[in-house]
Amino acid sequence: MATKKSGGTVKNGRDSNPRYLGIKLYAGEKAQSGSIIVRQEGLNTLPGKNTDIGKDYTIYATTEGTVKFSTKRKKGFNGKTKVKNIVNVE
C-alpha cells in the first residue's frame, strides 16, 4: 500500500539538449588548423580566407593563424544588398 497518492501525468515534461551555438574564437585569438571558430544555424557568418564550412554550417580554420572578422556587402537573389559577416584566419 502506498503512503501517498501518486501525482498525475504531464504532457510537456520533456526538454531538448542545448545546442551550444555561437562564436568560439573571437577576433585576435589564435586558431589552430581544424579549430572551430563559429557554430551557427544557417549561414549567418560566411567563411573567408583560410576557413572552410562544415555540413552543419560550422566554420573552422584550415591553417594556423589569427582570427579576423569583417563585413562585406553581398547581393542576394532578389537583387537587394545585404551586409554579411565574414571570418578570416590570417
Contact map, one row per residue, 1 for C-alpha under 8 A:
111000000000000000000000000000000000000000000000000000000000000000000000000000000000000000
111110000000000000000000000000000000000000000000000000000000000000000000000000000000000000
111110000000000000000000000000000000000000000000000000000000000000000000000000000000000000
011111000000000000000000000000000000000000000000000000000000000000000000000000000000000000
011111100000000000000000000000000000000000000000000000000000000000000000000000000000000000
000111110000000000000000000000000000000000000000000000000000000000000000000000000000000000
000011111000000000000000000000000000000000000000000000000000000000000000000000000000000000
000001111100000000000000000000000000000000000000000000000000000000000000000000000000000000
000000111110000000000000000000000000000000000000000000000000000000000000000000000000000000
000000011111100000000000000000000000000000000000000000000000000000000000000000000000000000
000000001111100000000000000000000000000000000000000000000000000000000000000000000000000000
000000000111110000000000000000000000000000000000000000000000000000000000000000000000000000
000000000111111000000000000000000000000000000000000000000000000000000000000000000000000000
000000000001111100000000000000000000000000000000000000000000000000000000000000000000000000
000000000000111110000000000000000000000000000000000000000000000000000000000000000000000000
000000000000011111000000000000000000000000000000000000000000000000000000000000000000000000
000000000000001111100000000000000000000000000000000000000000000000000000000000000000000000
000000000000000111110000000000000000000000000000000000000000000000000000000000000000000000
000000000000000011111000000000000000000000000000000000000000000000000000000000000000000000
000000000000000001111100000000000000001000000000000000000000000000000000000000000000000000
000000000000000000111110000000000000011110000000000000000000000000000000000000000000000000
000000000000000000011111000000000000011100000000000000000000000000000000000000000000000000
000000000000000000001111110000000000111000000000000000000000000000000000000000000000000000
000000000000000000000111110000000001111000000000000000000000000000000000000000000000000000
000000000000000000000011111011100001110000000000000000000000000000100000000000000000000000
000000000000000000000011111110000000100000000000000000000000000000110000000000000000000000
000000000000000000000000111110000000000000000000000000000000000001111000000000000000000000
000000000000000000000000011111000000000000000000000000000000000001110000000000000000000000
000000000000000000000000111111100000000000000000000000000000000001100000000000000000000000
000000000000000000000000100111110000000000000000000000000000000111100000000000000000000000
000000000000000000000000100011111010100000000000000000000000101111100000000000000000000010
000000000000000000000000000001111110000000000000000000000000101110000000000000000000000000
000000000000000000000000000000111110000000000000000000000001111100000000000000000000000000
000000000000000000000000000000011111000000000000000000000001111000000000000000000000000000
000000000000000000000000000000111111100000000000000000000001100000000000000000000000000000
000000000000000000000001100000000111111000000000000000000111100000000000000000000000000000
000000000000000000000011110000100011111000000000000000000111100000000000000000000000000000
000000000000000000001111100000000001111100001000000000000111000000000000000000000000000000
000000000000000000011111000000000001111110000000000000001110000000000000000000000000000000
000000000000000000001100000000000000011111111000000000011100000000000000000000000000000000
000000000000000000001000000000000000001111110000000000011000000000000000000000000000000000
000000000000000000000000000000000000000111110000000000011000000000000000000000000000000000
000000000000000000000000000000000000000111111100000000001000000000000000000000000000000000
000000000000000000000000000000000000000111111100000000000000000000000000000000000001100000
000000000000000000000000000000000000010100111110000000000000000000000000000000000001111000
000000000000000000000000000000000000000000111111000000000010000000000000000000000001111000
000000000000000000000000000000000000000000001111101110000010000000000000000000000000011100
000000000000000000000000000000000000000000000111111100000000000000000000000000000000011110
000000000000000000000000000000000000000000000011111000000000000000000000000000000000001111
000000000000000000000000000000000000000000000001111100000000111000000000000000000000000111
000000000000000000000000000000000000000000000011111110000011111000000000000000000000001110
000000000000000000000000000000000000000000000011011111000011110000000000000000000000000000
000000000000000000000000000000000000000000000010001111101111000000000000000000000000000000
000000000000000000000000000000000000000000000000000111111111000000000000000000000000000000
000000000000000000000000000000000000000000000000000011111100000000000000000000000000000000
000000000000000000000000000000000000000111000000000001111100000000000000000000000000000000
000000000000000000000000000000000000001111100000000011111110000000000000000000000000000000
000000000000000000000000000000000001111100000000000011111111000000000000000000000000000000
000000000000000000000000000000000001111000000110001111001111100000000000000000000000000000
000000000000000000000000000000001111110000000000001111000111110000000000000000000000000000
000000000000000000000000000000111111100000000000011100000011111100000000000000000000000010
000000000000000000000000000000001100000000000000011100000001111100000000000000000000000000
000000000000000000000000000000111100000000000000011000000000111110000000000000000000000010
000000000000000000000000000001111000000000000000000000000000111111000000000000000000000011
000000000000000000000000000001110000000000000000000000000000001111100000000000000000000011
000000000000000000000000001111100000000000000000000000000000000111110000000000000000000011
000000000000000000000000111111100000000000000000000000000000000011111000000000000000001111
000000000000000000000000011100000000000000000000000000000000000001111100000000000000001111
000000000000000000000000001000000000000000000000000000000000000000111110000000000000111100
000000000000000000000000000000000000000000000000000000000000000000011111000000000000111100
000000000000000000000000000000000000000000000000000000000000000000001111100000000011110000
000000000000000000000000000000000000000000000000000000000000000000000111110000000011110000
000000000000000000000000000000000000000000000000000000000000000000000011111000001111000000
000000000000000000000000000000000000000000000000000000000000000000000001111100001111000000
000000000000000000000000000000000000000000000000000000000000000000000000111111111100000000
000000000000000000000000000000000000000000000000000000000000000000000000011111111100000000
000000000000000000000000000000000000000000000000000000000000000000000000001111110000000000
000000000000000000000000000000000000000000000000000000000000000000000000001111110000000000
000000000000000000000000000000000000000000000000000000000000000000000000001111111000000000
000000000000000000000000000000000000000000000000000000000000000000000000001111111100000000
000000000000000000000000000000000000000000000000000000000000000000000000111100111110000000
000000000000000000000000000000000000000000000000000000000000000000000000111100011111000000
000000000000000000000000000000000000000000000000000000000000000000000011110000001111100000
000000000000000000000000000000000000000000011100000000000000000000000011110000000111110000
000000000000000000000000000000000000000000011100000000000000000000001111000000000011111000
000000000000000000000000000000000000000000001111000000000000000000001111000000000001111100
000000000000000000000000000000000000000000001111101000000000000000111100000000000000111110
000000000000000000000000000000000000000000000011111000000000000000111100000000000000011111
000000000000000000000000000000100000000000000001111000000000101111110000000000000000001111
000000000000000000000000000000000000000000000000110000000000000111110000000000000000000111
